[in-house]
Amino acid sequence: MQAVASQGGDVVQVAYYRAGGLEVGEGLDLSVDTPCLVMLRRTAGGWSAWVAEPTQRATRLALSIGAATAEVALPTGGRAGETARVDLAG
């Protein structure tokens, strides 16, 4: 896994080479169940996440930040490998 974060922690980018988690501050864990790329941005209502699975093999993945969890449908067919966005409360 490789990760970078903005100085204030409002933006976090992670390259997951396998399923796993990472503490992203304030005791919050960002977890995924599939290798992927994630960009996470804090919003007024929680977090927005942009997710990509560049191998184009997965069609879905589970992403969680703290207690919020989302099942992300990944683009398929000619759009496989493109970014999917999901908003999480919290």
DADA-V269492 format. One record per backbone hydrogen bond with DSSP energy under -1.0 kcal/mol. CO is the residue of the C=O (numbers start at 1). NH is the residue of the N-H. E is the energy in kcal/mol with one decimal. If there is no record, write none. Layout:
BEGIN
co=CO nh=NH e=E
co=CO nh=NH e=E
END
This chain:
BEGIN
co=2 nh=15 e=-3.1
co=4 nh=13 e=-3.0
co=6 nh=9 e=-1.3
co=10 nh=42 e=-2.8
co=11 nh=6 e=-2.7
co=12 nh=40 e=-3.6
co=13 nh=4 e=-2.4
co=14 nh=38 e=-2.7
co=15 nh=2 e=-1.8
co=20 nh=32 e=-2.5
co=22 nh=30 e=-3.1
co=25 nh=28 e=-2.7
co=28 nh=24 e=-2.9
co=29 nh=66 e=-2.0
co=30 nh=22 e=-1.5
co=31 nh=64 e=-2.4
co=32 nh=20 e=-1.7
co=36 nh=16 e=-3.0
co=37 nh=52 e=-2.2
co=38 nh=14 e=-2.8
co=39 nh=50 e=-2.6
co=40 nh=12 e=-2.6
co=41 nh=48 e=-2.7
co=45 nh=90 e=-1.5
co=46 nh=43 e=-2.5
co=47 nh=88 e=-3.3
co=48 nh=41 e=-2.8
co=49 nh=86 e=-2.5
co=50 nh=39 e=-2.4
co=51 nh=84 e=-2.9
co=52 nh=37 e=-3.0
co=53 nh=56 e=-1.9
co=59 nh=74 e=-2.3
co=61 nh=72 e=-3.5
co=62 nh=33 e=-1.4
co=63 nh=70 e=-2.9
co=64 nh=31 e=-2.7
co=65 nh=68 e=-1.8
co=68 nh=65 e=-2.3
co=70 nh=63 e=-2.6
co=72 nh=61 e=-1.7
co=76 nh=79 e=-1.9
co=77 nh=80 e=-1.6
co=79 nh=82 e=-2.2
co=84 nh=51 e=-3.1
co=86 nh=49 e=-3.2
co=88 nh=47 e=-3.0
END
